[in-house]
Amino acid sequence: MKQGLLLCFYILGGIVVGAMFAGICEEIPMLKWLAYSHSIGISKGNPLVLDLSVLKITFAFSMGISVAQIVTIAGALFLYNRSSFR
């Protein structure tokens, strides 16, 4: 249980740090490739709608990930494996 929470903490930390790093690298021409991102999912522009005439439910889910986030998540997993807390 403790190791699972620690792993989630490392991964979430990698996602947040990667997003900040991607935002910073977006302004630097040489590192702009780290800010390249792609969104996947059911977007707001084309949601899944369930219309029951009395009730209308809209489902939408979107997730975006950048190259910098992939790199920092990999680094976070490496640090998790090297940590002595496990």
A tleap script that builds the chain and sets N, CA, C and O, in Angstrom:
source leaprc.protein.ff14SB
mol = sequence {
  NMET LYS GLN GLY LEU LEU LEU CYS PHE TYR
  ILE LEU GLY GLY ILE VAL VAL GLY ALA MET
  PHE ALA GLY ILE CYS GLU GLU ILE PRO MET
  LEU LYS TRP LEU ALA TYR SER HIE SER ILE
  GLY ILE SER LYS GLY ASN PRO LEU VAL LEU
  ASP LEU SER VAL LEU LYS ILE THR PHE ALA
  PHE SER MET GLY ILE SER VAL ALA GLN ILE
  VAL THR ILE ALA GLY ALA LEU PHE LEU TYR
  ASN ARG SER SER PHE CARG
}
set mol.1.N position { 0.826 -1.196 0.000 }
set mol.1.CA position { 0.000 0.000 0.000 }
set mol.1.C position { 0.872 1.262 0.000 }
set mol.1.O position { 0.639 2.204 -0.758 }
set mol.2.N position { 1.866 1.245 0.863 }
set mol.2.CA position { 2.755 2.394 0.982 }
set mol.2.C position { 3.560 2.617 -0.299 }
set mol.2.O position { 3.758 3.753 -0.730 }
set mol.3.N position { 4.024 1.515 -0.902 }
set mol.3.CA position { 4.802 1.621 -2.128 }
set mol.3.C position { 3.942 2.127 -3.285 }
set mol.3.O position { 4.425 2.877 -4.134 }
set mol.4.N position { 2.666 1.720 -3.324 }
set mol.4.CA position { 1.764 2.178 -4.381 }
set mol.4.C position { 1.509 3.674 -4.308 }
set mol.4.O position { 1.478 4.359 -5.330 }
set mol.5.N position { 1.326 4.177 -3.088 }
set mol.5.CA position { 1.130 5.622 -2.926 }
set mol.5.C position { 2.384 6.395 -3.292 }
set mol.5.O position { 2.311 7.466 -3.894 }
set mol.6.N position { 3.527 5.850 -2.927 }
set mol.6.CA position { 4.788 6.506 -3.268 }
set mol.6.C position { 4.992 6.521 -4.782 }
set mol.6.O position { 5.455 7.519 -5.334 }
set mol.7.N position { 4.652 5.424 -5.454 }
set mol.7.CA position { 4.757 5.370 -6.910 }
set mol.7.C position { 3.833 6.395 -7.557 }
set mol.7.O position { 4.235 7.076 -8.500 }
set mol.8.N position { 2.599 6.515 -7.065 }
set mol.8.CA position { 1.666 7.518 -7.595 }
set mol.8.C position { 2.205 8.930 -7.382 }
set mol.8.O position { 2.078 9.784 -8.259 }
set mol.9.N position { 2.803 9.174 -6.224 }
set mol.9.CA position { 3.390 10.486 -5.938 }
set mol.9.C position { 4.509 10.806 -6.927 }
set mol.9.O position { 4.575 11.918 -7.450 }
set mol.10.N position { 5.381 9.847 -7.183 }
set mol.10.CA position { 6.477 10.058 -8.140 }
set mol.10.C position { 5.937 10.327 -9.544 }
set mol.10.O position { 6.416 11.229 -10.231 }
set mol.11.N position { 4.940 9.545 -9.971 }
set mol.11.CA position { 4.394 9.730 -11.318 }
set mol.11.C position { 3.693 11.078 -11.442 }
set mol.11.O position { 3.889 11.786 -12.430 }
set mol.12.N position { 2.873 11.444 -10.447 }
set mol.12.CA position { 2.203 12.753 -10.487 }
set mol.12.C position { 3.214 13.894 -10.452 }
set mol.12.O position { 3.041 14.909 -11.127 }
set mol.13.N position { 4.264 13.720 -9.666 }
set mol.13.CA position { 5.329 14.724 -9.654 }
set mol.13.C position { 5.993 14.855 -11.014 }
set mol.13.O position { 6.295 15.965 -11.452 }
set mol.14.N position { 6.222 13.732 -11.686 }
set mol.14.CA position { 6.804 13.753 -13.024 }
set mol.14.C position { 5.901 14.446 -14.027 }
set mol.14.O position { 6.376 15.167 -14.904 }
set mol.15.N position { 4.582 14.225 -13.900 }
set mol.15.CA position { 3.630 14.878 -14.801 }
set mol.15.C position { 3.627 16.389 -14.601 }
set mol.15.O position { 3.644 17.147 -15.570 }
set mol.16.N position { 3.606 16.823 -13.347 }
set mol.16.CA position { 3.562 18.264 -13.055 }
set mol.16.C position { 4.862 18.945 -13.467 }
set mol.16.O position { 4.836 20.003 -14.096 }
set mol.17.N position { 5.983 18.355 -13.121 }
set mol.17.CA position { 7.281 18.945 -13.481 }
set mol.17.C position { 7.435 18.962 -15.000 }
set mol.17.O position { 7.951 19.931 -15.556 }
set mol.18.N position { 6.998 17.913 -15.669 }
set mol.18.CA position { 7.079 17.860 -17.126 }
set mol.18.C position { 6.226 18.917 -17.796 }
set mol.18.O position { 6.633 19.499 -18.801 }
set mol.19.N position { 5.033 19.176 -17.243 }
set mol.19.CA position { 4.167 20.218 -17.801 }
set mol.19.C position { 4.805 21.599 -17.640 }
set mol.19.O position { 4.755 22.422 -18.555 }
set mol.20.N position { 5.401 21.847 -16.479 }
set mol.20.CA position { 6.082 23.135 -16.275 }
set mol.20.C position { 7.295 23.251 -17.196 }
set mol.20.O position { 7.540 24.311 -17.774 }
set mol.21.N position { 8.046 22.174 -17.331 }
set mol.21.CA position { 9.224 22.159 -18.194 }
set mol.21.C position { 8.827 22.386 -19.648 }
set mol.21.O position { 9.514 23.106 -20.372 }
set mol.22.N position { 7.721 21.775 -20.083 }
set mol.22.CA position { 7.242 21.965 -21.453 }
set mol.22.C position { 6.835 23.411 -21.688 }
set mol.22.O position { 7.088 23.959 -22.761 }
set mol.23.N position { 6.207 24.034 -20.696 }
set mol.23.CA position { 5.824 25.439 -20.821 }
set mol.23.C position { 7.028 26.357 -20.943 }
set mol.23.O position { 6.996 27.334 -21.691 }
set mol.24.N position { 8.078 26.048 -20.218 }
set mol.24.CA position { 9.303 26.846 -20.288 }
set mol.24.C position { 10.004 26.630 -21.633 }
set mol.24.O position { 10.466 27.585 -22.257 }
set mol.25.N position { 10.081 25.375 -22.074 }
set mol.25.CA position { 10.791 25.041 -23.316 }
set mol.25.C position { 10.058 25.533 -24.555 }
set mol.25.O position { 10.660 25.631 -25.625 }
set mol.26.N position { 8.781 25.843 -24.434 }
set mol.26.CA position { 8.009 26.321 -25.573 }
set mol.26.C position { 8.543 27.647 -26.103 }
set mol.26.O position { 8.414 27.937 -27.292 }
set mol.27.N position { 9.135 28.444 -25.237 }
set mol.27.CA position { 9.659 29.755 -25.617 }
set mol.27.C position { 11.081 29.699 -26.176 }
set mol.27.O position { 11.541 30.664 -26.786 }
set mol.28.N position { 11.778 28.583 -25.977 }
set mol.28.CA position { 13.165 28.459 -26.419 }
set mol.28.C position { 13.182 27.695 -27.748 }
set mol.28.O position { 12.805 26.524 -27.789 }
set mol.29.N position { 13.613 28.343 -28.824 }
set mol.29.CA position { 13.554 27.701 -30.148 }
set mol.29.C position { 14.278 26.349 -30.227 }
set mol.29.O position { 13.796 25.431 -30.890 }
set mol.30.N position { 15.407 26.223 -29.572 }
set mol.30.CA position { 16.183 24.986 -29.647 }
set mol.30.C position { 15.510 23.834 -28.889 }
set mol.30.O position { 15.707 22.669 -29.235 }
set mol.31.N position { 14.724 24.151 -27.866 }
set mol.31.CA position { 14.070 23.123 -27.052 }
set mol.31.C position { 12.567 23.034 -27.302 }
set mol.31.O position { 11.844 22.395 -26.537 }
set mol.32.N position { 12.105 23.664 -28.352 }
set mol.32.CA position { 10.668 23.696 -28.642 }
set mol.32.C position { 10.088 22.300 -28.857 }
set mol.32.O position { 8.903 22.085 -28.605 }
set mol.33.N position { 10.897 21.354 -29.316 }
set mol.33.CA position { 10.425 19.997 -29.563 }
set mol.33.C position { 9.976 19.309 -28.279 }
set mol.33.O position { 9.152 18.397 -28.331 }
set mol.34.N position { 10.500 19.725 -27.129 }
set mol.34.CA position { 10.068 19.143 -25.859 }
set mol.34.C position { 8.638 19.535 -25.501 }
set mol.34.O position { 7.980 18.836 -24.731 }
set mol.35.N position { 8.157 20.637 -26.049 }
set mol.35.CA position { 6.809 21.106 -25.764 }
set mol.35.C position { 5.769 20.500 -26.704 }
set mol.35.O position { 4.576 20.757 -26.541 }
set mol.36.N position { 6.195 19.702 -27.682 }
set mol.36.CA position { 5.244 19.079 -28.601 }
set mol.36.C position { 4.321 18.159 -27.803 }
set mol.36.O position { 4.781 17.307 -27.044 }
set mol.37.N position { 3.024 18.344 -27.986 }
set mol.37.CA position { 2.063 17.524 -27.252 }
set mol.37.C position { 0.946 17.057 -28.174 }
set mol.37.O position { 0.738 17.592 -29.263 }
set mol.38.N position { 0.252 16.063 -27.707 }
set mol.38.CA position { -0.873 15.517 -28.456 }
set mol.38.C position { -1.980 15.171 -27.472 }
set mol.38.O position { -1.718 14.626 -26.400 }
set mol.39.N position { -3.207 15.486 -27.837 }
set mol.39.CA position { -4.359 15.177 -26.989 }
set mol.39.C position { -5.079 13.948 -27.528 }
set mol.39.O position { -5.236 13.774 -28.736 }
set mol.40.N position { -5.509 13.110 -26.604 }
set mol.40.CA position { -6.284 11.933 -26.980 }
set mol.40.C position { -7.541 11.888 -26.125 }
set mol.40.O position { -7.571 12.448 -25.029 }
set mol.41.N position { -8.553 11.241 -26.610 }
set mol.41.CA position { -9.782 11.078 -25.847 }
set mol.41.C position { -10.996 11.561 -26.604 }
set mol.41.O position { -10.939 11.835 -27.803 }
set mol.42.N position { -12.088 11.661 -25.888 }
set mol.42.CA position { -13.336 12.185 -26.434 }
set mol.42.C position { -13.346 13.667 -26.082 }
set mol.42.O position { -13.544 14.030 -24.923 }
set mol.43.N position { -13.134 14.515 -27.071 }
set mol.43.CA position { -12.940 15.936 -26.803 }
set mol.43.C position { -14.249 16.685 -26.610 }
set mol.43.O position { -15.334 16.163 -26.866 }
set mol.44.N position { -14.115 17.922 -26.150 }
set mol.44.CA position { -15.288 18.778 -25.939 }
set mol.44.C position { -15.972 19.113 -27.255 }
set mol.44.O position { -17.181 19.342 -27.281 }
set mol.45.N position { -15.230 19.146 -28.331 }
set mol.45.CA position { -15.803 19.472 -29.632 }
set mol.45.C position { -16.655 18.354 -30.208 }
set mol.45.O position { -17.536 18.603 -31.031 }
set mol.46.N position { -16.398 17.121 -29.781 }
set mol.46.CA position { -17.133 15.974 -30.305 }
set mol.46.C position { -17.443 14.994 -29.162 }
set mol.46.O position { -16.937 13.872 -29.163 }
set mol.47.N position { -18.265 15.404 -28.196 }
set mol.47.CA position { -18.524 14.536 -27.042 }
set mol.47.C position { -19.509 13.412 -27.366 }
set mol.47.O position { -20.214 13.455 -28.375 }
set mol.48.N position { -19.542 12.430 -26.511 }
set mol.48.CA position { -20.495 11.341 -26.606 }
set mol.48.C position { -21.748 11.761 -25.841 }
set mol.48.O position { -21.679 12.046 -24.645 }
set mol.49.N position { -22.888 11.800 -26.521 }
set mol.49.CA position { -24.126 12.305 -25.916 }
set mol.49.C position { -25.143 11.173 -25.827 }
set mol.49.O position { -25.396 10.463 -26.800 }
set mol.50.N position { -25.720 11.024 -24.636 }
set mol.50.CA position { -26.799 10.071 -24.410 }
set mol.50.C position { -28.064 10.882 -24.147 }
set mol.50.O position { -28.200 11.512 -23.098 }
set mol.51.N position { -28.982 10.862 -25.101 }
set mol.51.CA position { -30.213 11.654 -25.004 }
set mol.51.C position { -31.387 10.725 -24.716 }
set mol.51.O position { -31.768 9.916 -25.561 }
set mol.52.N position { -31.956 10.846 -23.522 }
set mol.52.CA position { -33.091 10.021 -23.112 }
set mol.52.C position { -34.386 10.821 -23.096 }
set mol.52.O position { -35.331 10.451 -22.400 }
set mol.53.N position { -34.441 11.881 -23.835 }
set mol.53.CA position { -35.543 12.839 -23.988 }
set mol.53.C position { -35.880 13.584 -22.699 }
set mol.53.O position { -36.215 14.767 -22.766 }
set mol.54.N position { -35.809 12.966 -21.563 }
set mol.54.CA position { -36.030 13.658 -20.288 }
set mol.54.C position { -34.693 14.090 -19.695 }
set mol.54.O position { -34.595 15.127 -19.038 }
set mol.55.N position { -33.677 13.287 -19.935 }
set mol.55.CA position { -32.357 13.515 -19.374 }
set mol.55.C position { -31.327 13.420 -20.500 }
set mol.55.O position { -31.347 12.484 -21.299 }
set mol.56.N position { -30.444 14.386 -20.548 }
set mol.56.CA position { -29.389 14.403 -21.558 }
set mol.56.C position { -28.044 14.372 -20.837 }
set mol.56.O position { -27.742 15.258 -20.038 }
set mol.57.N position { -27.243 13.353 -21.120 }
set mol.57.CA position { -25.947 13.179 -20.470 }
set mol.57.C position { -24.859 13.291 -21.534 }
set mol.57.O position { -24.940 12.674 -22.596 }
set mol.58.N position { -23.846 14.088 -21.227 }
set mol.58.CA position { -22.725 14.284 -22.140 }
set mol.58.C position { -21.455 13.748 -21.490 }
set mol.58.O position { -21.119 14.119 -20.365 }
set mol.59.N position { -20.762 12.885 -22.199 }
set mol.59.CA position { -19.507 12.318 -21.726 }
set mol.59.C position { -18.362 12.895 -22.544 }
set mol.59.O position { -18.401 12.890 -23.774 }
set mol.60.N position { -17.338 13.394 -21.849 }
set mol.60.CA position { -16.151 13.905 -22.532 }
set mol.60.C position { -14.929 13.626 -21.654 }
set mol.60.O position { -14.974 13.791 -20.435 }
set mol.61.N position { -13.874 13.216 -22.275 }
set mol.61.CA position { -12.613 12.967 -21.583 }
set mol.61.C position { -11.488 13.289 -22.540 }
set mol.61.O position { -11.491 12.841 -23.686 }
set mol.62.N position { -10.528 14.063 -22.074 }
set mol.62.CA position { -9.395 14.423 -22.913 }
set mol.62.C position { -8.134 14.439 -22.067 }
set mol.62.O position { -8.144 14.907 -20.929 }
set mol.63.N position { -7.059 13.930 -22.625 }
set mol.63.CA position { -5.792 13.899 -21.922 }
set mol.63.C position { -4.700 14.315 -22.900 }
set mol.63.O position { -4.622 13.794 -24.012 }
set mol.64.N position { -3.881 15.231 -22.492 }
set mol.64.CA position { -2.766 15.670 -23.327 }
set mol.64.C position { -1.446 15.336 -22.656 }
set mol.64.O position { -1.310 15.456 -21.438 }
set mol.65.N position { -0.483 14.918 -23.447 }
set mol.65.CA position { 0.835 14.592 -22.906 }
set mol.65.C position { 1.895 15.131 -23.860 }
set mol.65.O position { 1.748 15.060 -25.080 }
set mol.66.N position { 2.953 15.664 -23.288 }
set mol.66.CA position { 4.032 16.239 -24.096 }
set mol.66.C position { 5.285 15.376 -23.987 }
set mol.66.O position { 5.373 14.481 -23.146 }
set mol.67.N position { 6.243 15.665 -24.849 }
set mol.67.CA position { 7.512 14.938 -24.845 }
set mol.67.C position { 8.232 15.164 -23.513 }
set mol.67.O position { 8.821 14.234 -22.961 }
set mol.68.N position { 8.188 16.376 -23.005 }
set mol.68.CA position { 8.841 16.683 -21.729 }
set mol.68.C position { 8.216 15.879 -20.586 }
set mol.68.O position { 8.924 15.443 -19.679 }
set mol.69.N position { 6.908 15.682 -20.623 }
set mol.69.CA position { 6.258 14.888 -19.583 }
set mol.69.C position { 6.677 13.426 -19.664 }
set mol.69.O position { 6.864 12.780 -18.632 }
set mol.70.N position { 6.827 12.897 -20.871 }
set mol.70.CA position { 7.281 11.514 -21.016 }
set mol.70.C position { 8.686 11.357 -20.431 }
set mol.70.O position { 8.977 10.372 -19.753 }
set mol.71.N position { 9.550 12.331 -20.700 }
set mol.71.CA position { 10.921 12.280 -20.190 }
set mol.71.C position { 10.929 12.372 -18.664 }
set mol.71.O position { 11.647 11.618 -18.008 }
set mol.72.N position { 10.146 13.280 -18.093 }
set mol.72.CA position { 10.149 13.435 -16.637 }
set mol.72.C position { 9.451 12.277 -15.933 }
set mol.72.O position { 9.824 11.939 -14.809 }
set mol.73.N position { 8.456 11.662 -16.554 }
set mol.73.CA position { 7.834 10.475 -15.962 }
set mol.73.C position { 8.838 9.324 -15.940 }
set mol.73.O position { 8.921 8.589 -14.957 }
set mol.74.N position { 9.598 9.168 -17.021 }
set mol.74.CA position { 10.643 8.135 -17.055 }
set mol.74.C position { 11.686 8.399 -15.970 }
set mol.74.O position { 12.146 7.469 -15.308 }
set mol.75.N position { 12.056 9.661 -15.791 }
set mol.75.CA position { 12.991 10.020 -14.722 }
set mol.75.C position { 12.418 9.751 -13.345 }
set mol.75.O position { 13.134 9.303 -12.450 }
set mol.76.N position { 11.135 10.020 -13.168 }
set mol.76.CA position { 10.490 9.759 -11.880 }
set mol.76.C position { 10.445 8.264 -11.578 }
set mol.76.O position { 10.652 7.854 -10.436 }
set mol.77.N position { 10.177 7.451 -12.595 }
set mol.77.CA position { 10.184 5.999 -12.394 }
set mol.77.C position { 11.582 5.493 -12.057 }
set mol.77.O position { 11.742 4.587 -11.239 }
set mol.78.N position { 12.589 6.081 -12.690 }
set mol.78.CA position { 13.972 5.725 -12.377 }
set mol.78.C position { 14.300 6.083 -10.930 }
set mol.78.O position { 14.904 5.285 -10.213 }
set mol.79.N position { 13.901 7.293 -10.497 }
set mol.79.CA position { 14.150 7.705 -9.117 }
set mol.79.C position { 13.385 6.834 -8.118 }
set mol.79.O position { 13.881 6.552 -7.027 }
set mol.80.N position { 12.182 6.412 -8.492 }
set mol.80.CA position { 11.396 5.539 -7.622 }
set mol.80.C position { 12.111 4.201 -7.430 }
set mol.80.O position { 12.173 3.677 -6.317 }
set mol.81.N position { 12.646 3.656 -8.514 }
set mol.81.CA position { 13.372 2.379 -8.405 }
set mol.81.C position { 14.652 2.509 -7.602 }
set mol.81.O position { 15.078 1.544 -6.967 }
set mol.82.N position { 15.271 3.673 -7.613 }
set mol.82.CA position { 16.522 3.902 -6.880 }
set mol.82.C position { 16.296 4.360 -5.447 }
set mol.82.O position { 17.247 4.415 -4.667 }
set mol.83.N position { 15.051 4.692 -5.076 }
set mol.83.CA position { 14.797 5.220 -3.739 }
set mol.83.C position { 14.931 4.137 -2.685 }
set mol.83.O position { 14.694 2.960 -2.957 }
set mol.84.N position { 15.311 4.539 -1.483 }
set mol.84.CA position { 15.488 3.607 -0.389 }
set mol.84.C position { 14.231 3.506 0.490 }
set mol.84.O position { 14.242 2.830 1.518 }
set mol.85.N position { 13.157 4.180 0.080 }
set mol.85.CA position { 11.922 4.158 0.867 }
set mol.85.C position { 11.142 2.855 0.683 }
set mol.85.O position { 10.282 2.521 1.497 }
set mol.86.N position { 11.446 2.122 -0.389 }
set mol.86.CA position { 10.683 0.905 -0.683 }
set mol.86.C position { 11.014 -0.202 0.255 }
set mol.86.O position { 10.458 -1.294 0.142 }
savepdb mol mol.pdb
quit
